[in-house]
């Protein structure tokens, strides 16, 4: 279906051609999309993607993985078998088309107002997407010398830690980045040598280890709603005021 179809409003949508995809697991994949027109965004924002349904466009917002300097848009997606959109998105092959809203949205961007030099970025699985965009932008464009990013990513199993290799390479190349992956079911992969437990289980350890205190740090939580609530409680107990905690909830199942 093209932009000329009555179901697609060209004032709201551009077409995007899938130019690459990478399978992370049976339910996780990375896709790169080339939009017919450039869509401006800030790292941390989301773009709404959709496919025409029987009666209307079926749409969902997805955080952008790519940095604004890249010509293509990259997304890290999770297949929800009974969902309204992701099964259809999963079936779009390289060369196939999706539709993208022209305007990126969202306020889940790096804090530029508090003056905090430290940024503690916590994610579960696909919630890593906005942080990769932030890290890519910093690596490409630089930034304040004292600005520090610490990314804590959790998943059930190591192979679900999308972008682990990239973030480890960036950490090795830049002293402003620290990356901590953790798995919550280590007994299923005995060879795993990294952190073990949910992100909520290890977050306080690294806040203390990095000396990320409430007066110098903005915290970010992205992903599973239960994790977000648990992390907000942990951060509150650690002394973080509400205005120093930013959240982006990734809803599941019926929302997808």
Secondary structure, DSSP 4 states (H G I P E B T S, - for coil): --TTSTTS-TTTEEEEEEEEEEESSSSEEEEEEEESS-----TT-EEEEEEE-SSSEEEEEEE--S-TTSSSEEEEEE--TT-SSHHHHHTPPTT-EEEEESS-B-S-S---SS--SEEEEEEEGGGGHHHHHHHHHHHHH---TT-EEEEEEEESSGGG-TTHHHHHHHHHH-TTEEEEEEES-GGG-TT--SEES-HHHHHHHHHHHTT--TTTEEEEEEE-HHHHHHHHHHHHHTT--GGGEEEEE---GGG-
